[in-house]
Amino acid sequence: MILGVGKERQAKETRVAIIPDDIKKLKKKGIDVIIEAGAGELSSYIDEAYVQAGAKVETNLSDIYNKSDVIAQVNRPADDTVSLLNKDTVLVSQIQALYHPEEVAKLAKTGATVMAMELVPRITRAQKMDVLSSMANLAGYKAVILAAENLKKLMPMLMTAAGTIKPSKVLILGAGVAGLQAIATAKRLGAIVEAFDTRPVVREQVQSLGGKFVEVPLTEAEQKEAEDSGGYARQMTPEYLERQAKLIHEHVKKSDIVITTAQIFGRKAPTLITKPMIESMAPGSVIIDLAVETGGNTEGVVPNEVTEISGVSVVGTVNLPATVPYHASQMYSRNILEFVTNICDDDGKLNIDPEDEINTSSMVCQNGEVTHEGVKAKLEMS
């Protein structure tokens, strides 16, 4: 089998789908790699390293698509490259299918089989393919670094001859993978950390990292609804959301930094921080909104801008993993390696098992048809 990898053409995307080290592992499994010249440059993986690892470097993207059985990308293809797909192609990428069902419909028209990495199920066997967790880990780390850069204070407590500097207070909204990494990073930088999540089950994880868990008491019925079978937070009741807003407001106004990570998979991110909450914060405080790509948790956040609201910096930087492309590519490449070898047999030949839960969950279109029920439902609604 041949795996093709092209340059990423999305604005400000610096990652690459495969790194040289993983090409060696693919070749051992009978999978050859063709990569577009310069595809790894922005993440510090040069063409020479790919050649030394055994890949073939080509300049013509059309040739790469024509020769490859599987195409691996970080993001779905740009409009001008969709036409390069055909019925014999398998595309493996982050499609963001549930947020952009119309793009899946376009891909379906090519006849290609399209597998969405973000839809890989959260089961034990698929942990090494879990791109959402890989990238969220990086985003949580970088969010704290970004907050420290924008904050007009220091993070740790300092005892100096000129007096004592108090540690900054950090509030993390959402204790999933990104939130937990943000807690750990903020603690390492010496901050006092609190974290909120609708799921009581994450309390011990927050506390084990040195954070204080902030929670809204749940009724018995709300406890059952707080988390779905895949481990994602669910939309809560209006009564709960009212209690939540009051509690969050109390903690936001005392915080120097707020990092929001709350997302409901496949839906618009919930608004957790309103303008009155922002206005109650001390001037010079910072909000980092990691949910900005799906609508944002913060009222007034603008993608890829720093917005000043009552002296508070609201940061809406998109695609934080792409700001650490060397390691982001390393982690994504491992996800791709595991996924691609799962759709091959022991001899390296393409073999997509239609009974495999990983394949049935991640496949969004095949043979000219949209196959994913969630995507089909979104298309019907639009």
C-alpha positions, -999 to +999 in steps of 0.1 A: +000+000+000+011+036-006+003+064+018+004+099+004+009+131+024+004+166+011+012+201+024-014+216+047-031+245+029-052+259+057-041+294+068-016+293+097-014+255+097+021+244+105+017+207+113+024+178+090+005+145+090+035+121+091+070+126+106+102+108+094+104+084+124+069+070+117+078+064+081+103+038+092+076+021+112+051+022+083+077+007+059+082-022+083+045-030+079+047-029+041+034+007+037+054+030+014+051+068+018+050+096-008+052+131+006+049+165-010+081+185-010+082+210+018+053+194+037+072+192+070+092+224+068+070+245+091+072+219+118+110+215+114+109+182+095+130+187+063+127+168+030+161+152+035+149+136+067+120+120+049+142+107+022+166+092+047+136+076+064+127+059+031+099+082+018+097+095-017+095+133-020+075+147-049+065+182-060+033+174-079+003+169-055-018+155-083+007+127-089+008+120-051-030+116-050-030+094-081-004+070-069-016+067-033-041+043-018-045+064+013-041+101+017-033+114+052-037+151+061-040+172+093-071+190+079-096+183+052-085+191+017-088+227+004-114+233-022-089+233-050-076+199-041-109+181-034-111+173-071-079+152-068-099+126-048-115+097-066-135+065-058-102+046-052-089+070-026-092+067+012-088+101+029-078+101+066-079+135+082-095+158+107-127+166+088-147+183+116-176+165+100-202+173+126-194+210+125-191+212+087-215+186+072-217+205+039-180+198+034-186+161+039-213+163+012-187+178-012-162+151-003-188+124-009-194+136-045-158+125-053-166+089-045-137+087-020-139+069+013-134+095+040-124+087+076-126+115+102-100+112+128-120+133+153-147+107+152-125+078+164-144+063+193-130+067+228-124+030+235-093+014+250-082-001+217-083+033+200-065+053+226-033+056+204-055+070+176-073+096+197-063+128+180-087+149+201-069+140+233-035+145+216-042+180+204-062+190+235-032+181+257-010+205+237-037+232+237-041+231+275-004+235+280+000+264+255-031+281+268-013+287+302+018+299+285-003+323+264-021+335+295+012+342+312+025+362+282-007+384+283-010+388+320+004+419+335+015+400+366+038+371+376+023+336+381+043+324+412+046+338+446+080+356+451+096+366+484+119+396+477+136+423+496+111+447+481+082+427+495+061+396+488+044+391+454+012+371+457+007+341+433-018+346+405-052+329+407-062+307+377-097+294+370-100+265+345-135+259+331-138+224+319-116+195+332-113+174+302-079+166+286-071+203+278-083+215+312-063+189+332-031+198+313-038+235+319-042+228+357-009+209+358+009+236+338-005+265+359+005+247+391+040+241+378+043+279+372+033+286+408-003+297+404-033+290+427-056+269+406-093+262+407-112+241+381-149+237+373-166+209+355-202+196+352-190+160+358-183+152+394-163+122+383-133+145+374-130+158+410-102+134+420-083+141+388-084+179+394-073+174+430-045+150+421-030+178+400-031+203+429-063+221+418-093+230+439-125+215+424-154+239+421-188+223+416-224+231+414-244+205+435-263+182+411-296+166+416-298+128+411-312+132+376-286+158+366-258+134+378-270+108+353-271+134+325-238+151+331-217+128+308-225+107+278-212+072+271-182+086+252-170+106+282-181+140+267-200+166+287-237+170+278-259+200+276-274+206+311-309+216+323-318+254+324-321+252+362-286+238+365-272+264+341-287+292+362-269+278+393-238+273+373-237+309+360-239+323+396-211+301+409-188+308+379-194+345+383-183+344+419-150+327+410-143+346+377-143+380+395-116+367+419-094+353+391-064+368+373-066+342+345-096+322+333-091+294+307-122+280+291-122+246+275-159+236+277-173+220+245-202+198+237-191+174+210-207+182+176-225+213+189-218+250+195-198+256+226-218+268+256-214+305+267-200+304+302-186+339+306-208+369+300-198+405+296-210+414+332-187+386+344-158+400+325-165+435+337-163+422+373-127+411+368-097+433+378-082+453+349-052+434+335-068+400+339-068+375+310-092+351+295-080+323+271-109+308+252-100+273+238-135+268+225-134+298+201-134+275+170-168+261+179-184+294+190-165+302+221-173+301+259-168+338+263-191+366+252-172+389+229-144+366+220-131+370+184-112+343+166-075+351+163-078+384+181-071+398+215-102+418+225-100+443+254-132+444+274-132+467+305-094+462+307-095+425+305-077+407+276-100+381+259-077+359+238-093+340+209-062+323+194-073+295+171-055+262+166-030+264+195-015+230+187-001+246+155+019+270+176+040+240+188+042+222+155+072+200+161+055+180+189+020+185+176+031+168+144+049+141+164+017+133+183-007+135+153+017+114+132+015+086+159-023+088+157-022+085+119+003+056+121-020+036+144-051+044+124-036+035+090-021+003+102-055-006+116-071-004+081-044-026+066-038-063+069-005-079+081+010-076+046+004-038+044-026-042+020-056-019+024-084-038+042-111-017+059-130-041+082-167-031+080-173-047+114-146-028+132-161-001+155-132+022+149-139+022+111-177+024+114-175+053+138-150+074+118-162+067+083-182+097+070-187+089+033-181+061+008-191+052-027-206+087-033-228+086-002-226+102+032-226+072+056-223+088+091-257+090+107-248+121+127-236+140+096-267+129+077-289+143+105-270+176+103-275+178+066-312+172+069-315+200+094-296+225+072 
